[in-house]
């Protein structure tokens, strides 16, 4: 892992298994030093010391620089203001993380959860051992009820939690819902699957 940061002067390598590069990630020279052409993935995080709009502008500029140096690399970026999501996608980000939305939803769940639930702890433990997967339907699954494919996936250690249809997320759908061509199943599976 290579960490590029212009606000830190050093990073204690004993504490973190990363290569630290002091520099500006929007500059081609810095990205070349980080060996951007050989990278497998890029994560662009927001600078929380900046005002939201300025932080998002820096993120978008970094996406443009990365995309210009490696046209095919997957880019995951953190955007703080909702109005900048489209610009980040236009710049070349593949995945947008909205930490503000996530934290708001988490606070809401912590305040109003069922007495016997621990939303934050549950999410942390879930993400530590499981990953979300999007699975295209096979031809044989088209037209079947959601409940009829559940057991097949459980046997493969995938827990179906919903589907995406026409870019709309249907979480915990009715067991009677008929699956249609183009649906993507959403599952949880162990990291090692």
Buried (B, 14 or more C-beta within 10 A) or exposed (E): EBBBBBEEEEBEEEEEEEEBBBBBBBBEEBBEBBEBEEBEEBEBBBBEEBEBEEBBBBBBBBBBBBBEBBEEBEBBBBBBBEEBBEBBBEBBBBEBBBEBEEEEEEEEBEEEEEEEEEBEEEBEEEEEEBEEBEBEBEEEBEEBBBEBBBEBBEEEEBEBEBBBBEEEEBEEBEEEBEBEEEBBBBBBBEEEE
